[in-house]
């Protein structure tokens, strides 16, 4: 597994309740996934193929707030001819608490991923 992708929570990431908006996590996870793919050499292996997220399952656990430093760990769980299954976990650097856990399935035919134990 590669080094975790780091994101510092800024005011523009927050919603009216003062925590990171749920839609922002999709952007954070996307950034981390592509960083992971580059570091792990996955993009070179794909030979120019285009990836599309066909399914994502996110379990929200705790709110992230202003100035939290988020660490997003990504790992490739499964590779098939038309499917990659990636697990990602978001933690806050200062506390180590999980904020979000997701599975992304960039695939042209969505399939329900296995349940990840918490």
N, C-alpha and C positions, 0 to 999 in steps of 0.2 A: 504494500500500500504506500502511496505517495504521502508526502508531507501535507498536512491539512491546509486548505485554502482559508485565508483570513479575511474577514470583512469587519470594518468598524461601523457600528450603527450611527448614522447621522440623523439630524432632525427630518430631513426629506424622506426618510424611510418609515417615519412614524405615522400612525393614523390619529384621529381625534381623541383617542383614549390614551395616547402617549406610549403605545407599544408598536412594534413592527407590524405593518399591515400584512395580512396573510398572502396577498398577491406578491409582495416583495420577496417572500421566501422562494417563490418560483424563480425569480430572477437570480437570487443568491445561489440557489441550487444549480441553475443553468451555468452560471459563471464557474462555480466550483467543478462541475462535471467536465466542462471544456478544458479547464486548467489541468484536471486529473488526466484527461485523455492525452493532452500534449506531453505532460511529464512522463506518462507511462508508455508513450510511443504508440498509442492506439490509433491516432490519426494517420500515422504512416502506414499502418497495417491495413487500413480501410481503402487505401488507394483512391481517394477522391469521392468515395460514396457519401451521400447526404444522409444525415441522421435526423429523424423526426421523433419527438416524444409522443408516443401513442397512449401511454397510461402513466399516471403518477398517483401514488398513494402516500399521503402525508398524515402523520399522527402528531398533532399539536400537543405539547406538554406544558410549557411555561412560556410566558411572554418575554421577548427580548425588548430592551429599552435603550434609550439614548446612551451613547458611549460604551455599550457592551461591545466587546470584541468577540465576534463569532468565529468559531473554528469549524469548518465543514470538511469532514473526512469522507472520502469517496472510495468505493471499491467495486471492482467488476466481479459480479457473481456468476454470470452465465454468458456464453457466447455461442450463438447459433448462426446459421447462414443469413437469416434476415432479422436477427434479434440480438440485442444486448440487454442484460439486466444489471442495473447499477444500484447499489445500496449507498445511501448517504446519511450521515448523522451530523446534526448541528449542535454544538455545545458552546457555552460561554466560557471564554478563556479564564476569567477571573474566578468562576465558581466550579467549573467542570460539569454543571447541570446540563442535561439534554434539553434542547429547545424544540427540536423537530427531528423527525426521522422520516425518510422517504425512500421510496423505490421508484426508479424511473425505468421505463421500458421503451426505449426508442425502437419502434417496430412498426411495420406496415400492417400487422395483424395483431391488435391488442389481445393480450392474455392476462388472466388474473394471476398476479405473483403470489408466491408462497408467503405465508404470514411470518414476519420476522419477530422473534421473541424479544420482549422488552428487557 
